[in-house]
Amino acid sequence: MARNPPIGDGARRGAVRDRSQVFNPQNQTWTKRDTGNGRFMDQKKDGDPFKGVRKEKKD
């Protein structure tokens, strides 16, 4: 995982590894996926993407 000091400033230094995110156009949300096994992990309620998580390319 990425380092996050100092605590409480809301900033991340470095990227989150072994995770990616994909946009779901059906419900207009971003979904986080584990790149190791491909399972979906989390979904955002607002329309903003996850911070520090790379986006998957469309095929």
N, CA and C atoms as an extended XYZ file, in Angstrom:
177
Properties=species:S:1:pos:R:3:atomname:S:1:resname:S:1:resid:I:1 pbc="F F F"
N         0.839       -1.185        0.000 N   MET     1
C         0.000        0.000        0.000 CA  MET     1
C         0.881        1.244        0.000 C   MET     1
N         0.251        2.364       -0.249 N   ALA     2
C         0.966        3.629       -0.332 CA  ALA     2
C         1.191        4.202        1.063 C   ALA     2
N         2.214        5.020        1.175 N   ARG     3
C         2.481        5.707        2.438 CA  ARG     3
C         1.576        6.925        2.529 C   ARG     3
N         1.149        7.279        3.735 N   ASN     4
C         0.246        8.402        3.906 CA  ASN     4
C         0.637        9.398        4.993 C   ASN     4
N         1.940        9.543        5.372 N   PRO     5
C         2.233       10.543        6.396 CA  PRO     5
C         2.234       11.945        5.810 C   PRO     5
N         2.016       13.011        6.518 N   PRO     6
C         1.524       13.024        7.896 CA  PRO     6
C         0.039       12.687        7.967 C   PRO     6
N        -0.373       12.150        9.079 N   ILE     7
C        -1.747       11.702        9.241 CA  ILE     7
C        -2.685       12.912        9.302 C   ILE     7
N        -3.795       12.840        8.599 N   GLY     8
C        -4.808       13.871        8.682 CA  GLY     8
C        -4.753       14.939        7.610 C   GLY     8
N        -3.775       14.902        6.699 N   ASP     9
C        -3.714       15.954        5.687 CA  ASP     9
C        -4.525       15.604        4.440 C   ASP     9
N        -5.032       14.374        4.317 N   GLY    10
C        -5.887       13.980        3.211 CA  GLY    10
C        -5.156       13.751        1.903 C   GLY    10
N        -3.845       13.639        1.924 N   ALA    11
C        -3.063       13.446        0.708 CA  ALA    11
C        -2.384       12.083        0.721 C   ALA    11
N        -2.241       11.485       -0.446 N   ARG    12
C        -1.549       10.213       -0.572 CA  ARG    12
C        -0.264       10.428       -1.352 C   ARG    12
N         0.815        9.847       -0.890 N   ARG    13
C         2.075        9.885       -1.610 CA  ARG    13
C         2.289        8.517       -2.223 C   ARG    13
N         2.220        8.437       -3.544 N   GLY    14
C         2.385        7.160       -4.219 CA  GLY    14
C         1.049        6.573       -4.632 C   GLY    14
N         1.112        5.569       -5.474 N   ALA    15
C        -0.095        4.958       -6.017 CA  ALA    15
C        -0.487        3.719       -5.226 C   ALA    15
N        -1.758        3.378       -5.278 N   VAL    16
C        -2.252        2.140       -4.676 CA  VAL    16
C        -1.925        1.010       -5.640 C   VAL    16
N        -1.245       -0.022       -5.175 N   ARG    17
C        -0.826       -1.124       -6.041 CA  ARG    17
C        -1.844       -2.260       -5.998 C   ARG    17
N        -1.828       -3.074       -7.041 N   ASP    18
C        -2.678       -4.267       -7.146 CA  ASP    18
C        -4.168       -3.945       -7.167 C   ASP    18
N        -4.532       -2.721       -7.576 N   ARG    19
C        -5.934       -2.350       -7.696 CA  ARG    19
C        -6.110       -1.474       -8.921 C   ARG    19
N        -7.286       -1.533       -9.488 N   SER    20
C        -7.628       -0.672      -10.610 CA  SER    20
C        -9.091       -0.289      -10.462 C   SER    20
N        -9.521        0.673      -11.275 N   GLN    21
C       -10.910        1.077      -11.222 CA  GLN    21
C       -11.464        1.195      -12.628 C   GLN    21
N       -12.754        0.954      -12.730 N   VAL    22
C       -13.438        0.989      -14.013 CA  VAL    22
C       -14.745        1.754      -13.823 C   VAL    22
N       -15.133        2.518      -14.845 N   PHE    23
C       -16.369        3.295      -14.790 CA  PHE    23
C       -17.521        2.443      -15.278 C   PHE    23
N       -18.613        2.439      -14.525 N   ASN    24
C       -19.810        1.695      -14.889 CA  ASN    24
C       -20.816        2.693      -15.470 C   ASN    24
N       -21.009        2.705      -16.784 N   PRO    25
C       -21.921        3.689      -17.380 CA  PRO    25
C       -23.397        3.414      -17.087 C   PRO    25
N       -23.715        2.218      -16.651 N   GLN    26
C       -25.111        1.867      -16.381 CA  GLN    26
C       -25.652        2.628      -15.174 C   GLN    26
N       -24.825        2.761      -14.122 N   ASN    27
C       -25.278        3.490      -12.939 CA  ASN    27
C       -24.389        4.689      -12.610 C   ASN    27
N       -23.465        5.063      -13.519 N   GLN    28
C       -22.634        6.265      -13.406 CA  GLN    28
C       -21.757        6.271      -12.151 C   GLN    28
N       -21.158        5.124      -11.805 N   THR    29
C       -20.283        5.040      -10.637 CA  THR    29
C       -18.953        4.411      -11.020 C   THR    29
N       -17.950        4.619      -10.155 N   TRP    30
C       -16.634        3.999      -10.313 CA  TRP    30
C       -16.570        2.777       -9.410 C   TRP    30
N       -16.027        1.675       -9.934 N   THR    31
C       -15.923        0.431       -9.187 CA  THR    31
C       -14.457        0.035       -9.099 C   THR    31
N       -14.000       -0.303       -7.885 N   LYS    32
C       -12.616       -0.696       -7.658 CA  LYS    32
C       -12.495       -2.208       -7.801 C   LYS    32
N       -11.399       -2.653       -8.468 N   ARG    33
C       -11.214       -4.076       -8.732 CA  ARG    33
C        -9.830       -4.514       -8.268 C   ARG    33
N        -9.738       -5.712       -7.698 N   ASP    34
C        -8.468       -6.317       -7.314 CA  ASP    34
C        -7.847       -6.922       -8.566 C   ASP    34
N        -6.632       -6.498       -8.922 N   THR    35
C        -6.019       -6.995      -10.157 CA  THR    35
C        -5.484       -8.415      -10.017 C   THR    35
N        -5.313       -8.907       -8.794 N   GLY    36
C        -4.821      -10.261       -8.601 CA  GLY    36
C        -5.830      -11.325       -8.996 C   GLY    36
N        -7.071      -11.174       -8.531 N   ASN    37
C        -8.085      -12.184       -8.822 CA  ASN    37
C        -9.241      -11.640       -9.658 C   ASN    37
N        -9.287      -10.327       -9.931 N   GLY    38
C       -10.307       -9.737      -10.784 CA  GLY    38
C       -11.633       -9.459      -10.107 C   GLY    38
N       -11.721       -9.675       -8.806 N   ARG    39
C       -12.975       -9.446       -8.099 CA  ARG    39
C       -13.194       -7.953       -7.856 C   ARG    39
N       -14.464       -7.555       -7.864 N   PHE    40
C       -14.813       -6.186       -7.540 CA  PHE    40
C       -14.766       -6.009       -6.033 C   PHE    40
N       -14.218       -4.868       -5.588 N   MET    41
C       -14.005       -4.649       -4.164 CA  MET    41
C       -14.960       -3.618       -3.569 C   MET    41
N       -15.097       -2.480       -4.262 N   ASP    42
C       -15.816       -1.360       -3.673 CA  ASP    42
C       -16.410       -0.511       -4.790 C   ASP    42
N       -17.426        0.270       -4.446 N   GLN    43
C       -18.051        1.137       -5.428 CA  GLN    43
C       -18.345        2.477       -4.778 C   GLN    43
N       -18.087        3.566       -5.523 N   LYS    44
C       -18.309        4.907       -4.998 CA  LYS    44
C       -19.757        5.336       -5.214 C   LYS    44
N       -20.320        6.059       -4.249 N   LYS    45
C       -21.676        6.571       -4.397 CA  LYS    45
C       -21.707        7.808       -5.272 C   LYS    45
N       -20.721        8.721       -5.059 N   ASP    46
C       -20.685        9.920       -5.892 CA  ASP    46
C       -20.025        9.589       -7.230 C   ASP    46
N       -20.024       10.510       -8.147 N   GLY    47
C       -19.504       10.253       -9.484 CA  GLY    47
C       -18.007       10.422       -9.624 C   GLY    47
N       -17.295       10.715       -8.527 N   ASP    48
C       -15.856       10.950       -8.588 CA  ASP    48
C       -15.088        9.629       -8.537 C   ASP    48
N       -13.944        9.538       -9.240 N   PRO    49
C       -13.140        8.315       -9.167 CA  PRO    49
C       -12.388        8.217       -7.842 C   PRO    49
N       -11.877        7.012       -7.539 N   PHE    50
C       -11.082        6.788       -6.338 CA  PHE    50
C        -9.756        7.536       -6.450 C   PHE    50
N        -9.244        8.034       -5.329 N   LYS    51
C        -7.962        8.731       -5.323 CA  LYS    51
C        -6.814        7.734       -5.378 C   LYS    51
N        -5.873        7.953       -6.288 N   GLY    52
C        -4.648        7.172       -6.321 CA  GLY    52
C        -4.772        5.778       -6.883 C   GLY    52
N        -5.914        5.425       -7.474 N   VAL    53
C        -6.117        4.096       -8.045 CA  VAL    53
C        -6.150        4.252       -9.566 C   VAL    53
N        -5.348        3.430      -10.258 N   ARG    54
C        -5.266        3.585      -11.716 CA  ARG    54
C        -6.561        3.150      -12.390 C   ARG    54
N        -6.787        3.758      -13.553 N   LYS    55
C        -8.000        3.471      -14.321 CA  LYS    55
C        -7.699        2.421      -15.394 C   LYS    55
N        -8.641        1.525      -15.605 N   GLU    56
C        -8.490        0.513      -16.651 CA  GLU    56
C        -8.804        1.120      -18.001 C   GLU    56
N        -8.103        0.649      -19.033 N   LYS    57
C        -8.346        1.138      -20.376 CA  LYS    57
C        -9.531        0.405      -20.994 C   LYS    57
N       -10.267        1.119      -21.851 N   LYS    58
C       -11.365        0.496      -22.571 CA  LYS    58
C       -10.804       -0.309      -23.721 C   LYS    58
N       -11.440       -1.428      -24.038 N   ASP    59
C       -10.990       -2.261      -25.173 CA  ASP    59
C       -11.725       -1.907      -26.431 C   ASP    59
